[in-house]
Amino acid sequence: MRPPLLTSPSNESWRVVRWCALAALTLLPVSVLAQVPATLTLSGALTRALDGNPAVLAARSARAIDLAGVQAAGQRPNPEVSVEAERETPHWSFGGSVPIEVSGKRQRRLDVAQATLNTTEAETARVMAEVRSDVRRAYFSAVGQLRRLEAAQELEGIATRARDAAQERFQSGAAPRLEALQAALVLSQAQNDVTSARGAVTAARAELNALLGYPADAAPALSGTLEGPPPPDLAGASAAALTGNAELRVLERRVAEERARVELARAMRRPDPSVAGTLTYDAQPEFTFGWRLGFAVALPLFTTGRADVAVAEATLTRAIADRAARVAQINGAVAAAAARAASAHQAVTRYQNDILPATIQVEQMAQESYQSGQTGIAALLQAVQIARETRVRALQAGLDYQLALADLERAIGAPLQ
């Protein structure tokens, strides 16, 4: 016998559920896109990353585990109860025992759990510092690609004017057809550069959006510039690293955690006694009710706990050595990053103050000379090529400077002021 078909009310209910699901899927991207700002600054990107970056959210979720660990460490040992029915007298026994922790074992467990929580919080701060550096790098990479696109479009306009001028001179008989073909080839190359730059902008935005938790195709306006103030000097950077480095803070918290584990291992060497009491019943003809008291403690003859203390102390020594080694590495990394940032800033300043203004002037003079017939197409194309290469180098210098700042921020392990 076949099962009965669904009635019309059930079909209608499923239809409503499907429509609601489709509506939710349709409206979800709209709600997400509504959170993307029209203009995104570097500070806004950093704030958004610390609130919505998946790695930061995952690191913060670990705190709940350690909070539960603190509660678990504060638990006290449970008492035990027993009931015995025997054939001999007394026929019934009702007993209980209570273990008694000595040497402050509960407090030592709480110290270890709290130290573990502090280490997790420091680890979260380290992840946030790394995300900040990644966001700075991705943000200025996107800004650099946008600037490259603008420069490519500007050069495309220059190449278009050069092609038009060569075409006019060819049509008027003042120049051979070869000049028109050469100018057209330069324009084609400029158009290819624009297409390549657009693809690089899309890729850079996708990487930045992934860090910020935005849709991959989100395209807020980026207000940052590749130029900026000079980086901190070596002394200031080194001092900031030693006082605010998130990784060093993690290692310091781990040292404190291992110290707490050493104290716990030493306390665990002392055995916990237990007190027991028993109420007996029905031991006729001697008595009806009776009682017993007992005291028990383990003798540390075979398991003394010395090995556990040795392991904890060796781990503490390793944690201290790791911190000392990392301090030396951070000092070297900060010195190298500060030197690269200072050199990159000098290059950016030279391009902005000297090289780019001179290049623009040479380019304008070459175009005017060609249009007036004073020079040939070769001089104009050479000027256009030099302008293109100079702009590309200037943009790369600005991007190198911002990436050097990102490397310096990662080496310092704390936000740049």
SULWOLIN-V18403 format. One record per helix or strand of 3 or more residues. SS is the DSSP state (~ for helix, > for strand). FROM is the first residue (numbers start at 1). TO is the last residue. If there is no record, write none. Layout:
BEGIN
ss->SS from->FROM to->TO
ss->SS from->FROM to->TO
END
This chain:
BEGIN
ss->~ from->8 to->33
ss->~ from->42 to->52
ss->~ from->54 to->73
ss->> from->80 to->85
ss->> from->92 to->100
ss->~ from->105 to->172
ss->~ from->177 to->212
ss->~ from->234 to->244
ss->~ from->246 to->268
ss->> from->273 to->283
ss->> from->287 to->296
ss->~ from->306 to->371
ss->~ from->377 to->412
END
